[in-house]
Amino acid sequence: MNIGIIGAGAIGGTLAGQLTKLGHTVYLANSRGPETLTDLAAKTGAKAVTAREAAQHGELIIVTIPLRNIPDLPKDLFEGVPASVPVIDTSNYYPLLRDGQIPELEHGPLTESEWVQQHLGRPVVKVFNNIHAEHIASAAKPAGTPGRVALPVAGDDAAAKQQVMKLVEALGFDAVDDGSLHESWRQQPGTPVYGADLTAPDLKKQLESLGTKRTEEQRQQFATNHAAQEEAMIKQYGSQRKDA
């Protein structure tokens, strides 16, 4: 399959390498231009292109850039791209670490990926946001391996979600349906499944325990948890971590 990846940070770069190992042709783009991706392209086997080219070539597209940069993507990014092409969003909202405050995500009902979906003008499937980038390679295991890590997958387009879940399985993880995109708050930072590397039974149990409708108490608790996580990340990485 031809896969376009827009974003060449830790997540995008790791996915590029893993996907080429599976035999996919990967078109990799960043905001600075393909000439800046020579080394990463050589390392991963991906083809360095522009963001528009990554979208045009992809039978599946992965958007993995800092949330604050989503509105800056070309408005015609998906022009001519068939509606059947799944678009994956891996983003997380880091108001302290990187993104600044986005009012719609601080107080409104929107989940992070619903906000991304509005800006892209295309349905998205949320996945790869709750796992550390390096674990996408190091934690991958064959199907049936005891302790295999599971990843939540949320989205509103059933066909696109199924295609993405198959890709997750091929990459070495159990794919667990996390419901609609509006329910994807359950895999956002600050929740019990964020960065937890849970098995499928444990992940399903956690998702079920959270319910489907986010309460104000949950919002406040997860925001508090997330702030503590961000403070720890700032100490480790600095205040402008680039990957999504």
C-alpha positions as CSV (number, residue, x, y, z in Angstrom):
1,M,0.0,0.0,0.0
2,N,1.1,3.6,-0.6
3,I,1.0,5.5,2.7
4,G,1.5,9.2,3.1
5,I,2.9,10.5,6.4
6,I,2.7,14.2,7.1
7,G,5.0,14.9,10.0
8,A,8.5,13.6,10.5
9,G,9.0,13.8,14.3
10,A,9.4,10.8,16.6
11,I,6.1,9.3,15.7
12,G,6.1,9.9,12.0
13,G,9.7,8.8,11.6
14,T,9.2,5.6,13.6
15,L,6.0,4.7,11.7
16,A,7.8,5.4,8.4
17,G,10.5,2.9,9.3
18,Q,8.1,0.2,10.6
19,L,5.8,0.6,7.6
20,T,8.5,0.3,5.0
21,K,9.7,-2.9,6.8
22,L,6.2,-4.3,6.2
23,G,6.6,-3.6,2.5
24,H,4.6,-0.4,2.2
25,T,5.7,2.5,0.1
26,V,5.9,5.5,2.4
27,Y,5.8,9.1,1.3
28,L,7.1,11.3,4.1
29,A,6.7,15.0,4.5
30,N,7.5,17.8,7.0
31,S,7.0,21.5,7.2
32,R,10.5,22.4,6.1
33,G,10.6,20.6,2.7
34,P,11.8,17.3,1.4
35,E,15.4,18.5,1.1
36,T,15.6,18.4,4.9
37,L,14.5,14.8,5.1
38,T,17.4,13.2,3.2
39,D,18.9,11.5,6.2
40,L,15.6,10.3,7.7
41,A,14.4,9.0,4.3
42,A,17.7,7.0,3.9
43,K,17.3,5.6,7.4
44,T,13.6,4.6,7.0
45,G,13.4,3.8,3.3
46,A,10.7,6.4,2.9
47,K,10.4,8.8,0.0
48,A,10.9,12.5,1.0
49,V,8.1,14.6,-0.5
50,T,6.0,17.7,0.2
51,A,2.9,17.5,2.4
52,R,0.6,17.8,-0.7
53,E,2.5,15.0,-2.4
54,A,2.2,12.8,0.6
55,A,-1.6,13.3,0.6
56,Q,-1.9,12.8,-3.1
57,H,0.1,9.5,-3.2
58,G,-1.5,7.9,-0.1
59,E,-4.0,5.1,-0.1
60,L,-3.9,5.9,3.7
61,I,-2.7,9.1,5.2
62,I,-1.2,9.7,8.6
63,V,-1.2,13.3,10.0
64,T,1.3,13.4,12.9
65,I,2.3,17.0,13.6
66,P,2.0,19.3,16.7
67,L,-1.7,20.1,17.3
68,R,-1.0,23.9,17.1
69,N,0.2,23.4,13.5
70,I,-2.9,21.7,12.2
71,P,-4.5,25.0,11.1
72,D,-1.4,25.9,9.1
73,L,-1.6,22.9,6.7
74,P,-2.5,23.7,3.1
75,K,-6.2,24.3,2.7
76,D,-6.1,22.2,-0.5
77,L,-4.2,19.4,1.1
78,F,-6.8,16.8,0.3
79,E,-8.0,18.2,-3.0
80,G,-8.6,15.3,-5.4
81,V,-7.9,12.7,-2.7
82,P,-10.8,10.1,-2.7
83,A,-13.1,10.3,0.2
84,S,-12.5,6.6,0.9
85,V,-8.8,7.2,1.8
86,P,-8.5,6.9,5.6
87,V,-6.8,9.7,7.5
88,I,-5.1,8.9,10.8
89,D,-4.7,11.6,13.4
90,T,-2.0,10.8,16.1
91,S,-2.1,14.2,17.8
92,N,-2.2,15.1,21.5
93,Y,-3.0,18.5,23.1
94,Y,0.0,19.8,25.1
95,P,-1.0,23.3,26.3
96,L,2.0,23.7,28.7
97,L,4.6,21.8,26.8
98,R,4.0,23.1,23.2
99,D,0.6,24.1,21.9
100,G,-0.6,27.0,24.1
101,Q,-4.2,27.1,25.2
102,I,-6.9,26.2,22.6
103,P,-10.2,27.5,24.0
104,E,-12.3,24.9,22.3
105,L,-10.3,22.1,23.9
106,E,-10.2,23.7,27.3
107,H,-13.9,24.2,27.9
108,G,-16.0,22.9,25.0
109,P,-17.3,19.4,24.2
110,L,-14.8,18.7,21.4
111,T,-12.2,16.0,21.7
112,E,-8.8,16.7,20.3
113,S,-9.3,14.7,17.1
114,E,-12.8,16.2,16.5
115,W,-11.0,19.6,16.5
116,V,-8.4,18.2,14.1
117,Q,-11.2,16.8,11.9
118,Q,-12.9,20.2,11.7
119,H,-9.7,21.8,10.5
120,L,-8.8,19.1,8.0
121,G,-12.3,18.9,6.6
122,R,-11.9,15.1,6.4
123,P,-13.1,12.3,8.7
124,V,-10.1,11.1,10.9
125,V,-9.3,8.0,12.8
126,K,-7.5,8.5,16.1
127,V,-4.7,6.1,17.0
128,F,-0.9,6.0,17.9
129,N,-1.4,8.9,20.3
130,N,-1.4,7.0,23.6
131,I,1.9,5.1,23.0
132,H,5.4,6.4,23.3
133,A,6.9,6.9,19.9
134,E,9.9,4.5,20.6
135,H,7.5,1.8,21.7
136,I,5.9,1.7,18.3
137,A,9.0,-0.2,17.3
138,S,10.3,-1.8,20.5
139,A,6.9,-3.1,21.9
140,A,5.6,-4.6,18.6
141,K,5.0,-8.3,18.9
142,P,3.4,-11.1,16.7
143,A,-0.3,-11.8,17.1
144,G,-1.0,-14.1,20.0
145,T,2.2,-13.2,21.9
146,P,1.4,-13.1,25.7
147,G,1.4,-9.5,26.9
148,R,1.0,-8.0,23.5
149,V,0.3,-4.3,23.8
150,A,-3.1,-3.0,22.6
151,L,-3.9,0.3,21.0
152,P,-7.3,2.1,21.1
153,V,-8.7,3.1,17.7
154,A,-11.5,5.7,17.5
155,G,-13.5,7.0,14.5
156,D,-16.9,7.5,13.0
157,D,-16.3,5.9,9.6
158,A,-16.6,2.1,10.1
159,A,-14.8,1.2,6.9
160,A,-11.9,3.5,7.6
161,K,-11.6,2.3,11.2
162,Q,-11.5,-1.3,10.1
163,Q,-8.7,-0.6,7.6
164,V,-6.7,1.3,10.3
165,M,-7.2,-1.5,12.8
166,K,-5.8,-4.0,10.3
167,L,-2.7,-1.8,10.0
168,V,-2.3,-1.6,13.7
169,E,-2.4,-5.4,13.9
170,A,0.1,-5.7,11.2
171,L,2.4,-3.3,13.0
172,G,2.5,-5.7,16.0
173,F,-0.3,-4.5,18.3
174,D,-3.8,-5.6,19.2
175,A,-6.4,-3.1,17.9
176,V,-9.2,-2.2,20.3
177,D,-12.3,-0.3,19.1
178,D,-12.6,2.9,21.2
179,G,-15.9,3.9,19.7
180,S,-16.7,7.1,18.0
181,L,-14.4,10.1,17.6
182,H,-16.4,11.9,20.3
183,E,-15.5,9.0,22.6
184,S,-11.8,9.3,21.8
185,W,-11.3,11.5,25.0
186,R,-10.8,8.1,26.7
187,Q,-7.4,7.8,25.1
188,Q,-6.2,11.3,25.5
189,P,-3.4,12.5,27.8
190,G,-4.3,12.3,31.5
191,T,-6.5,9.2,31.2
192,P,-5.6,5.8,32.6
193,V,-4.8,4.4,29.1
194,Y,-2.4,7.1,28.1
195,G,1.1,5.7,27.9
196,A,0.1,2.6,29.8
197,D,0.9,-0.1,27.2
198,L,-2.1,-2.2,28.3
199,T,-3.0,-5.6,27.0
200,A,-6.3,-5.9,25.1
201,P,-8.4,-7.2,28.0
202,D,-7.0,-4.5,30.4
203,L,-7.5,-1.8,27.8
204,K,-11.1,-2.8,27.2
205,K,-11.7,-2.9,30.9
206,Q,-10.3,0.6,31.4
207,L,-12.4,2.0,28.5
208,E,-15.5,0.4,29.8
209,S,-14.9,1.8,33.3
210,L,-14.6,5.4,31.9
211,G,-18.1,5.3,30.3
212,T,-18.9,6.9,27.0
213,K,-19.8,10.4,28.1
214,R,-17.1,12.5,29.7
215,T,-18.3,14.1,32.9
216,E,-17.0,17.5,34.2
217,E,-15.4,15.7,37.1
218,Q,-13.5,13.4,34.6
219,R,-12.5,16.4,32.5
220,Q,-11.0,18.2,35.5
221,Q,-9.3,15.1,36.9
222,F,-7.7,14.2,33.5
223,A,-6.6,17.8,33.0
224,T,-4.9,17.8,36.4
225,N,-3.2,14.4,35.5
226,H,-2.1,15.8,32.2
227,A,-0.6,18.9,33.7
228,A,1.5,16.8,35.9
229,Q,2.6,14.6,33.0
230,E,3.5,17.8,31.0
231,E,5.6,19.2,33.8
232,A,7.5,15.9,33.9
233,M,8.0,16.0,30.2
234,I,9.2,19.6,30.3
235,K,11.8,18.6,32.8
236,Q,12.9,15.7,30.5
237,Y,12.6,17.2,27.0
238,G,12.4,21.0,27.4
239,S,9.4,23.2,26.6
240,Q,9.2,22.8,22.9
241,R,9.2,19.1,22.1
242,K,8.5,18.8,18.4
243,D,6.9,15.4,17.8
244,A,3.2,14.7,18.1
